């Protein structure tokens, strides 16, 4: 009897160890989906940007801050995968022309930021960047946080840790969870998705956020289905609204900077 119990325990321990090894490997596979790009020169480098360093314990992040004036409303931006600061300069110029200050940062390993992205570094980077954003906008009449695509993970994750909290969140083209993305991309199946650690699970965070949220998604998004925003809105409940666009692509938020895209977002901010 004792031998059989010991045998069962050994099998159980071995199974747990194997699952742990598999999930650790799968976690590395998820991180391999991150695309790192270098900074490039831009005609908009002539903007009166303040180029900032965010000193972390073992890395230095880079950020661009464009001040409209001391009291102007200010927007904190979490970018997406495979993006660099120069790509967001048209957004910063547009927001400046509309009366907003803006702050954009690069995650660990992105652009000219040092370090290597990890499962948790997105959250750590975003919270440190937000703290700096607060320090450079001490007199702003209003602060708003905006994210795009992969940036929805850190923004959801730090939403209840941001002090002082932004008045509103704008979350563009988000995913509900990394597991759901992997299933839709046919990297795994619903049967085996549990083997992939759900390291970025936005839908769980959305349930607890009390800041008003606007989810923005295009029905024409071929990268992440707008159903993700619908699921997130449902999870957030009455705290969230959704804006479904018709003709924009996944990266329209910084590649198609126009009134047709941004005016409904600015209307949400201003009312």
C-alpha positions as CSV (number, residue, x, y, z in Angstrom):
1,X,0.0,0.0,0.0
2,X,2.8,2.4,1.0
3,X,4.7,1.7,-2.2
4,X,1.6,2.5,-4.4
5,X,1.1,5.8,-2.6
6,X,4.7,6.7,-3.0
7,X,4.5,5.8,-6.7
8,X,1.4,7.9,-7.2
9,X,3.1,10.9,-5.4
10,X,6.2,10.5,-7.6
11,X,4.1,10.5,-10.8
12,X,2.2,13.6,-9.5
13,X,5.5,15.4,-8.8
14,X,7.0,14.4,-12.1
15,X,3.8,15.6,-13.9
16,X,3.9,19.0,-12.2
17,X,7.6,19.3,-13.0
18,X,6.9,18.5,-16.7
19,X,4.1,21.0,-16.9
20,X,6.3,23.7,-15.2
21,X,9.0,23.0,-17.8
22,X,6.6,23.2,-20.7
23,X,5.0,26.4,-19.5
24,X,8.4,28.0,-19.0
25,X,9.3,27.1,-22.5
26,X,6.0,28.4,-23.8
27,X,6.5,31.6,-21.9
28,X,9.8,32.1,-23.8
29,X,7.9,31.4,-27.1
30,X,5.5,34.2,-26.2
31,X,8.3,36.6,-25.5
32,X,9.8,35.7,-28.9
33,X,6.8,37.3,-30.5
34,X,8.0,40.7,-29.4
35,X,9.6,42.7,-32.3
36,X,12.4,45.2,-31.3
37,X,13.0,48.1,-33.7
38,X,15.6,50.8,-33.7
39,X,15.0,54.5,-33.6
40,X,15.2,56.5,-36.8
41,X,15.5,60.1,-37.7
42,X,12.3,61.9,-38.5
43,X,11.4,65.3,-40.1
44,X,9.4,65.9,-36.9
45,X,12.6,65.7,-34.8
46,X,12.4,69.5,-35.1
47,X,9.5,69.6,-32.7
48,X,10.3,71.1,-29.3
49,X,10.6,67.7,-27.7
50,X,12.1,67.1,-24.3
51,X,14.0,63.8,-24.6
52,X,13.9,62.1,-21.3
53,X,15.7,59.1,-19.6
54,X,13.9,56.9,-17.2
55,X,16.5,55.3,-14.9
56,X,15.5,51.8,-13.9
57,X,17.5,49.5,-11.6
58,X,19.3,47.7,-14.5
59,X,18.2,49.6,-17.6
60,X,17.4,53.1,-19.0
61,X,14.2,53.8,-20.9
62,X,13.8,56.6,-23.4
63,X,10.8,59.0,-23.6
64,X,9.6,61.9,-25.7
65,X,7.7,64.7,-23.9
66,X,6.0,67.5,-25.9
67,X,4.6,70.3,-23.7
68,X,1.8,72.4,-25.0
69,X,1.7,74.6,-21.9
70,X,1.9,74.2,-18.2
71,X,-1.8,73.7,-17.6
72,X,-2.7,71.9,-20.9
73,X,-4.3,68.4,-20.6
74,X,-1.6,65.8,-21.0
75,X,-1.8,62.3,-22.5
76,X,0.4,59.4,-21.4
77,X,0.9,56.8,-24.2
78,X,1.8,53.1,-24.1
79,X,2.8,52.0,-27.6
80,X,2.5,48.6,-29.3
81,X,4.8,45.8,-30.4
82,X,7.5,46.6,-32.9
83,X,7.2,50.4,-32.5
84,X,9.7,53.2,-31.8
85,X,9.3,56.8,-30.6
86,X,9.8,58.3,-34.0
87,X,6.7,56.6,-35.3
88,X,4.6,58.4,-32.7
89,X,5.8,61.9,-33.5
90,X,2.9,62.6,-35.9
91,X,0.5,61.7,-33.0
92,X,2.4,64.1,-30.7
93,X,2.3,66.9,-33.2
94,X,-1.4,66.3,-33.9
95,X,-2.2,66.4,-30.2
96,X,-0.1,69.5,-29.7
97,X,-2.1,71.3,-32.4
98,X,-5.3,70.2,-30.6
99,X,-4.1,71.7,-27.3
100,X,-2.6,68.6,-25.6
101,X,0.8,67.8,-24.1
102,X,1.9,64.2,-24.7
103,X,4.4,61.7,-23.3
104,X,5.5,58.6,-25.2
105,X,8.1,56.1,-23.9
106,X,9.9,53.0,-25.2
107,X,9.8,49.7,-23.3
108,X,13.0,47.8,-22.4
109,X,14.9,46.9,-25.5
110,X,12.7,49.0,-27.8
111,X,14.2,51.8,-29.8
112,X,17.1,53.3,-27.8
113,X,16.0,51.9,-24.4
114,X,18.4,49.4,-22.9
115,X,17.5,46.1,-21.3
116,X,15.6,43.1,-22.5
117,X,11.8,42.7,-22.4
118,X,10.5,40.1,-19.9
119,X,7.0,38.9,-18.8
120,X,6.9,41.6,-16.1
121,X,9.0,44.4,-17.6
122,X,6.1,45.9,-19.6
123,X,4.3,46.6,-16.3
124,X,7.4,47.8,-14.5
125,X,8.4,50.1,-17.5
126,X,4.9,51.5,-17.8
127,X,4.6,52.3,-14.1
128,X,8.0,54.0,-13.9
129,X,7.2,56.0,-17.1
130,X,3.9,57.1,-15.7
131,X,5.6,58.3,-12.5
132,X,7.9,60.4,-14.7
133,X,4.9,61.6,-16.7
134,X,3.3,62.9,-13.5
135,X,6.5,64.7,-12.5
136,X,6.7,66.6,-15.8
137,X,3.0,67.5,-15.8
138,X,2.5,68.9,-12.3
139,X,0.0,71.6,-13.3
140,X,-1.9,69.8,-16.1
141,X,-5.6,70.4,-15.8
142,X,-6.3,66.8,-16.8
143,X,-4.3,63.6,-17.4
144,X,-5.3,60.8,-19.7
145,X,-3.7,57.5,-20.5
146,X,-3.8,55.9,-24.0
147,X,-2.6,52.6,-25.2
148,X,-2.3,50.8,-28.5
149,X,-2.3,47.0,-29.2
150,X,0.4,45.4,-27.0
151,X,0.4,48.5,-24.8
152,X,-3.1,47.5,-23.6
153,X,-1.3,44.9,-21.4
154,X,0.7,47.3,-19.3
155,X,-2.0,49.9,-19.2
156,X,-4.6,47.5,-17.9
157,X,-2.1,46.1,-15.5
158,X,-1.0,49.4,-13.9
159,X,-4.4,51.2,-14.1
160,X,-5.1,50.7,-10.4
161,X,-1.5,51.6,-9.4
162,X,-1.2,54.9,-11.1
163,X,-1.1,57.8,-8.6
164,X,-2.6,60.2,-9.1
165,X,-4.9,58.3,-11.4
166,X,-5.6,59.6,-14.9
167,X,-9.2,60.8,-15.4
168,X,-9.8,58.5,-18.4
169,X,-8.3,55.6,-20.3
170,X,-8.4,55.2,-24.1
171,X,-7.4,51.7,-25.1
172,X,-7.0,51.2,-28.9
173,X,-6.9,47.8,-30.6
174,X,-6.4,45.7,-27.4
175,X,-6.4,42.0,-26.9
176,X,-8.4,40.3,-24.1
177,X,-5.7,37.9,-23.2
178,X,-2.5,36.5,-24.8
179,X,-4.0,33.0,-24.7
180,X,-6.9,34.2,-26.9
181,X,-4.5,35.8,-29.4
182,X,-2.5,32.6,-29.6
183,X,-5.6,30.5,-30.3
184,X,-6.8,32.9,-33.0
185,X,-3.4,32.9,-34.6
186,X,-3.5,29.1,-34.5
187,X,-0.3,28.9,-32.5
188,X,-2.2,26.8,-30.1
189,X,-5.8,25.4,-29.7
190,X,-8.5,25.9,-27.1
191,X,-7.7,22.4,-25.9
192,X,-4.1,23.1,-25.2
193,X,-4.1,26.8,-24.5
194,X,-3.7,26.1,-20.7
195,X,-0.2,25.0,-21.4
196,X,0.7,28.6,-22.4
197,X,1.0,30.9,-19.4
198,X,-1.5,33.7,-19.7
199,X,1.1,36.3,-18.8
200,X,-0.9,39.2,-20.2
201,X,-4.5,38.7,-19.2
202,X,-6.2,42.0,-19.7
203,X,-9.7,40.8,-19.2
204,X,-9.0,40.0,-15.5
205,X,-7.6,43.5,-14.9
206,X,-10.5,45.1,-16.8
207,X,-13.0,43.8,-14.2
208,X,-11.4,45.8,-11.4
209,X,-10.7,49.1,-13.2
210,X,-12.8,52.0,-11.9
211,X,-11.4,54.7,-14.3
212,X,-13.7,55.4,-17.2
213,X,-12.5,53.5,-20.3
214,X,-13.1,54.0,-24.0
215,X,-12.2,50.9,-26.1
216,X,-11.5,51.8,-29.7
217,X,-11.3,49.2,-32.4
218,X,-11.7,48.9,-36.1
219,X,-14.0,46.3,-37.6
220,X,-11.4,46.1,-40.3
221,X,-8.5,45.2,-37.9
222,X,-6.8,42.1,-39.4
223,X,-4.3,41.7,-36.6
224,X,-6.6,41.6,-33.5
225,X,-10.3,41.1,-33.9
226,X,-12.6,43.8,-32.5
227,X,-14.3,41.0,-30.5
228,X,-11.4,41.5,-28.0
229,X,-12.6,45.0,-27.3
230,X,-16.2,43.8,-27.0
231,X,-15.1,41.2,-24.5
232,X,-13.1,43.7,-22.5
233,X,-16.0,46.2,-22.5
234,X,-18.3,43.5,-21.2
235,X,-15.8,42.6,-18.4
236,X,-15.4,46.3,-17.4
237,X,-19.1,46.7,-17.2
238,X,-20.8,50.1,-17.0
239,X,-17.3,51.7,-16.5
240,X,-16.5,51.2,-20.2
241,X,-17.8,52.3,-23.6
242,X,-16.7,51.1,-27.0
243,X,-16.1,53.0,-30.3
244,X,-16.1,50.7,-33.3
245,X,-14.6,52.1,-36.4
246,X,-15.2,50.9,-39.9
247,X,-12.3,51.5,-42.3
248,X,-9.1,51.7,-40.3
249,X,-6.3,49.2,-40.0
250,X,-4.7,47.9,-36.8
251,X,-2.0,50.6,-36.6
252,X,-4.2,53.5,-37.7
253,X,-3.8,55.2,-34.3
254,X,-0.3,56.3,-35.3
255,X,-0.2,55.6,-39.1
256,X,-3.4,57.4,-40.1
257,X,-3.4,60.4,-37.8
258,X,-6.5,62.3,-38.8
259,X,-9.6,64.1,-37.4
260,X,-11.8,61.2,-38.6
261,X,-10.0,58.9,-36.2
262,X,-9.1,61.2,-33.4
263,X,-12.1,63.6,-33.0
264,X,-14.4,60.9,-31.4
265,X,-11.5,60.1,-29.0
266,X,-11.0,63.7,-28.1
267,X,-14.7,64.1,-27.6
268,X,-14.6,61.3,-25.0
269,X,-11.7,63.1,-23.3
270,X,-13.4,66.5,-23.2
271,X,-16.8,65.3,-22.0
